[in-house]
Amino acid sequence: MINRLFPLALVGLLACDSAPPEPAEPEPQPEPEADATPDLSVLLDAALAADHRSEDNRARDAFRHPKETLTFCGLEPDMTVLEISPSAGWYSEILAPVLAERGTFVAAAPAADGAAAKYRQRFVDRVEASPEVFSKVQLATFQLPDAIEIGEPGSIDFILNTRNTHGWVRGGNHDRAFEALFEALRPGGVLCLVQHRAPDGDDTPIEERAKSGYLPQAFVVEVAENAGFVVEETSEVNANPKDTADHPKGVWTLPPGLALGEEDREKYVEIGESDRMTLRLRKPAG
């Protein structure tokens, strides 16, 4: 019988006599993704949960749906974003951290020397209370009809306008306002508009309707289209079917204002914040 097992010494000699194997080619490694834009959803979740937001402001999330609203309107973290009339900064404290790394955030408040100067100061106070959050914010001016300094024409990617349009109508400045926003946007840019919504079929003159804070959606669309905007899509994310829009002190009867104080407070708290239209309006690209 032939033993086919080699002695260990012989195996060693055979190994020494063999040519050394060629070194293996290293596996190609994927290059790291350079300057990847962070995920919007992750950034929004972090901003909404951050410690700089008060409990009162967090409580409004259930009615204002900021993540869903900004996502619907097409916000991206590397955009140049303009917020109109930020007041005490409810949306600003969400936008500022989302845009801090890759984008630009511009807040357009009323002029410092007019009747609405207190609203500008309210925003300045909010910025000064959280300098680490608002360190990169740029402060601009938007006061109708003429004190409008919101950047060069075509310099803005995304404009956020929440619950302001009724005020423009009350002052007779709504056409001027939409024209200014249209001019500021780059071709293809978006105006994200949220506004207290009046029911269809109300024949009350629009100026009177605006005093309540509510406007018909068809009217807002008409004004926007007259300025050149295209209504790309509408959303019911901020709808509230409990709101009848016929309250004694208009929209301010409802939370968070509760203008009637303790009178029927539970009733209005149960209704919640107003029924709102949400519109994604786009400036045509060409």
C-alpha positions as CSV (number, residue, x, y, z in Angstrom):
1,M,0.0,0.0,0.0
2,I,1.3,3.4,-0.9
3,N,1.0,6.0,1.9
4,R,-0.2,9.1,0.3
5,L,0.4,11.3,3.4
6,F,3.5,13.4,3.2
7,P,5.7,13.7,6.3
8,L,5.6,17.1,7.8
9,A,9.2,17.8,7.0
10,L,8.6,17.0,3.3
11,V,5.6,19.2,3.2
12,G,7.8,22.0,4.5
13,L,10.4,21.4,1.8
14,L,7.8,21.4,-0.9
15,A,6.4,24.6,0.3
16,C,9.9,26.2,0.2
17,D,10.5,25.0,-3.3
18,S,7.2,26.5,-4.6
19,A,7.1,30.0,-6.0
20,P,5.6,32.6,-3.6
21,P,2.0,33.5,-4.5
22,E,1.3,36.8,-6.1
23,P,0.0,39.4,-3.6
24,A,-3.8,39.8,-3.9
25,E,-5.1,43.0,-5.3
26,P,-6.7,45.1,-2.6
27,E,-10.5,45.3,-2.7
28,P,-11.6,48.7,-4.0
29,Q,-13.1,50.8,-1.2
30,P,-16.0,53.1,-1.9
31,E,-15.0,56.7,-1.5
32,P,-16.8,58.6,1.3
33,E,-19.7,60.7,0.0
34,A,-18.4,64.3,0.0
35,D,-20.5,67.0,1.4
36,A,-23.6,64.9,1.6
37,T,-26.7,67.0,2.4
38,P,-28.2,65.8,5.7
39,D,-31.6,64.1,5.6
40,L,-34.4,66.7,6.1
41,S,-36.5,64.4,8.2
42,V,-33.6,63.8,10.7
43,L,-32.9,67.5,11.0
44,L,-36.5,68.4,11.5
45,D,-36.9,65.7,14.2
46,A,-33.8,67.1,16.0
47,A,-35.0,70.7,15.8
48,L,-38.5,69.8,17.0
49,A,-37.1,67.9,20.0
50,A,-34.4,70.4,20.9
51,D,-34.2,72.0,24.3
52,H,-34.5,75.6,23.0
53,R,-38.2,75.1,22.3
54,S,-40.6,75.8,25.2
55,E,-43.3,73.5,26.3
56,D,-45.9,76.0,25.0
57,N,-44.4,76.0,21.6
58,R,-44.2,72.2,21.5
59,A,-47.9,72.0,22.3
60,R,-48.6,73.9,19.1
61,D,-47.0,71.1,17.0
62,A,-50.2,69.0,17.1
63,F,-52.1,71.8,15.4
64,R,-49.5,73.4,13.1
65,H,-47.8,70.2,11.8
66,P,-44.4,71.8,11.1
67,K,-42.6,68.7,9.9
68,E,-45.4,67.7,7.5
69,T,-45.9,71.3,6.3
70,L,-42.3,72.0,5.5
71,T,-41.8,68.6,3.9
72,F,-45.0,69.0,1.8
73,C,-43.7,72.4,0.6
74,G,-40.3,71.0,-0.4
75,L,-37.9,72.5,2.0
76,E,-34.3,71.3,1.7
77,P,-31.4,71.9,4.2
78,D,-29.2,73.7,1.7
79,M,-31.8,76.3,0.5
80,T,-31.8,80.0,1.1
81,V,-35.0,80.4,3.0
82,L,-37.0,83.6,3.8
83,E,-39.6,83.6,6.6
84,I,-42.1,86.5,6.5
85,S,-43.1,88.2,9.8
86,P,-41.6,85.6,12.2
87,S,-43.0,87.4,15.3
88,A,-41.7,85.5,18.4
89,G,-40.0,82.9,16.2
90,W,-42.3,79.9,16.5
91,Y,-41.2,78.6,13.1
92,S,-37.8,80.3,13.2
93,E,-36.6,78.1,16.0
94,I,-37.3,75.1,13.8
95,L,-35.9,76.5,10.6
96,A,-32.7,78.0,12.1
97,P,-31.1,74.7,13.2
98,V,-32.2,72.9,10.1
99,L,-30.5,75.4,7.8
100,A,-27.5,76.2,10.0
101,E,-25.0,73.9,8.4
102,R,-25.8,74.1,4.6
103,G,-28.5,76.7,4.1
104,T,-29.2,80.4,4.7
105,F,-32.0,81.6,6.9
106,V,-33.4,85.1,6.5
107,A,-36.1,86.4,8.8
108,A,-38.1,89.4,7.5
109,A,-39.6,91.4,10.3
110,P,-41.3,94.8,10.3
111,A,-39.2,98.0,10.3
112,A,-37.6,99.1,13.5
113,D,-39.1,102.6,13.5
114,G,-42.8,102.0,12.6
115,A,-46.1,101.1,14.3
116,A,-45.2,97.4,14.1
117,A,-41.7,97.8,15.5
118,K,-42.6,95.8,18.6
119,Y,-43.0,92.7,16.4
120,R,-39.4,93.1,15.2
121,Q,-38.2,93.6,18.7
122,R,-40.1,90.4,19.8
123,F,-38.1,88.5,17.3
124,V,-34.8,90.1,18.3
125,D,-35.5,89.2,21.9
126,R,-36.1,85.6,20.9
127,V,-32.8,85.5,19.0
128,E,-30.9,87.0,21.9
129,A,-32.4,84.4,24.2
130,S,-30.9,81.5,22.2
131,P,-27.8,82.9,20.4
132,E,-26.4,79.4,19.8
133,V,-29.5,78.6,17.8
134,F,-29.8,81.8,15.8
135,S,-26.2,82.7,15.4
136,K,-26.4,82.6,11.6
137,V,-29.8,84.2,11.1
138,Q,-30.0,87.2,8.8
139,L,-32.5,89.9,9.7
140,A,-34.4,91.6,6.9
141,T,-37.3,94.1,6.6
142,F,-40.8,93.4,5.3
143,Q,-43.3,96.2,6.1
144,L,-46.0,97.0,3.5
145,P,-46.3,98.8,1.3
146,D,-42.8,100.2,0.8
147,A,-40.3,99.1,3.4
148,I,-39.4,95.8,1.8
149,E,-35.7,94.8,1.9
150,I,-35.6,91.0,1.5
151,G,-32.7,90.5,-0.8
152,E,-31.9,90.8,-4.5
153,P,-34.5,89.7,-7.0
154,G,-34.3,86.0,-7.6
155,S,-32.1,85.3,-4.6
156,I,-34.5,83.2,-2.5
157,D,-35.2,79.5,-2.9
158,F,-38.1,79.1,-0.4
159,I,-40.4,81.5,1.3
160,L,-42.5,80.6,4.3
161,N,-45.6,82.8,4.9
162,T,-47.8,81.5,7.8
163,R,-51.0,83.2,8.9
164,N,-50.1,86.7,7.6
165,T,-52.2,87.1,4.5
166,H,-55.4,88.4,6.2
167,G,-53.3,91.3,7.6
168,W,-52.2,92.2,4.1
169,V,-55.8,92.2,2.9
170,R,-56.9,94.3,5.9
171,G,-54.3,96.9,4.9
172,G,-55.2,96.7,1.2
173,N,-51.6,95.5,0.5
174,H,-52.1,91.9,-0.6
175,D,-51.3,92.4,-4.2
176,R,-48.1,94.3,-3.4
177,A,-47.1,91.6,-0.9
178,F,-47.4,88.7,-3.4
179,E,-45.6,90.7,-6.1
180,A,-42.7,91.4,-3.8
181,L,-42.4,87.7,-2.8
182,F,-42.7,86.6,-6.4
183,E,-39.8,89.0,-7.3
184,A,-37.6,87.8,-4.5
185,L,-37.9,84.1,-5.5
186,R,-35.6,82.5,-8.0
187,P,-37.3,80.9,-11.0
188,G,-38.6,77.6,-9.8
189,G,-38.7,78.7,-6.2
190,V,-41.5,78.0,-3.7
191,L,-43.8,80.1,-1.6
192,C,-45.2,77.9,1.2
193,L,-48.4,79.5,2.4
194,V,-50.5,78.7,5.4
195,Q,-53.6,80.8,6.2
196,H,-56.8,80.6,8.3
197,R,-59.5,79.4,6.0
198,A,-63.0,80.8,5.6
199,P,-65.8,78.4,4.5
200,D,-66.8,78.4,0.8
201,G,-69.9,80.4,-0.2
202,D,-69.6,83.2,2.3
203,D,-70.6,86.5,0.6
204,T,-69.2,88.8,3.2
205,P,-66.9,91.4,1.6
206,I,-63.3,90.3,1.6
207,E,-62.1,93.3,3.7
208,E,-64.7,92.4,6.4
209,R,-63.8,88.7,6.2
210,A,-60.1,89.5,6.7
211,K,-60.9,91.3,10.0
212,S,-61.8,87.9,11.4
213,G,-58.5,86.5,10.4
214,Y,-60.1,84.1,7.9
215,L,-59.9,84.2,4.1
216,P,-61.5,82.0,1.4
217,Q,-59.0,79.7,-0.2
218,A,-60.2,80.6,-3.7
219,F,-59.5,84.3,-3.0
220,V,-55.9,83.6,-1.8
221,V,-55.3,81.4,-4.9
222,E,-56.6,84.2,-7.2
223,V,-54.3,86.8,-5.6
224,A,-51.3,84.5,-5.9
225,E,-52.0,83.6,-9.5
226,N,-52.4,87.3,-10.4
227,A,-48.9,87.8,-9.1
228,G,-47.6,85.1,-11.4
229,F,-47.5,82.0,-9.0
230,V,-48.7,78.6,-10.0
231,V,-50.6,76.5,-7.5
232,E,-48.6,73.4,-7.7
233,E,-50.4,71.5,-4.9
234,T,-52.7,72.0,-1.9
235,S,-52.7,70.0,1.3
236,E,-55.2,69.4,4.1
237,V,-52.4,68.8,6.7
238,N,-53.5,71.9,8.7
239,A,-57.2,71.4,8.2
240,N,-59.5,71.4,11.3
241,P,-63.1,70.4,10.5
242,K,-64.2,71.4,14.1
243,D,-63.5,75.1,13.3
244,T,-66.7,76.9,12.0
245,A,-64.8,80.1,11.5
246,D,-67.6,82.2,13.0
247,H,-66.3,83.0,16.4
248,P,-67.0,86.3,18.4
249,K,-63.5,87.5,18.1
250,G,-62.5,85.8,14.9
251,V,-59.7,83.4,14.8
252,W,-58.2,84.9,18.0
253,T,-61.1,83.3,19.9
254,L,-59.4,80.0,19.5
255,P,-56.1,78.8,21.0
256,P,-53.5,79.9,21.5
257,G,-55.0,83.4,21.8
258,L,-58.3,82.5,23.6
259,A,-59.4,86.2,23.3
260,L,-62.5,85.6,25.4
261,G,-60.5,84.5,28.4
262,E,-62.4,82.1,30.6
263,E,-65.7,82.5,28.7
264,D,-66.4,79.2,27.0
265,R,-62.8,78.4,27.3
266,E,-63.3,74.6,27.3
267,K,-65.4,74.8,24.2
268,Y,-62.6,76.7,22.2
269,V,-59.8,74.5,23.6
270,E,-61.7,71.5,22.4
271,I,-62.0,73.0,18.9
272,G,-58.2,73.7,18.9
273,E,-56.4,76.0,16.5
274,S,-58.1,77.3,13.3
275,D,-58.8,75.4,10.1
276,R,-56.0,76.3,7.6
277,M,-55.3,76.1,4.0
278,T,-51.8,74.9,3.0
279,L,-50.6,75.9,-0.5
280,R,-47.4,75.1,-2.4
281,L,-47.1,78.0,-4.8
282,R,-44.2,78.0,-7.3
283,K,-42.7,80.7,-9.4
284,P,-42.4,79.3,-13.0
285,A,-38.9,78.2,-13.9
286,G,-39.0,79.8,-17.4
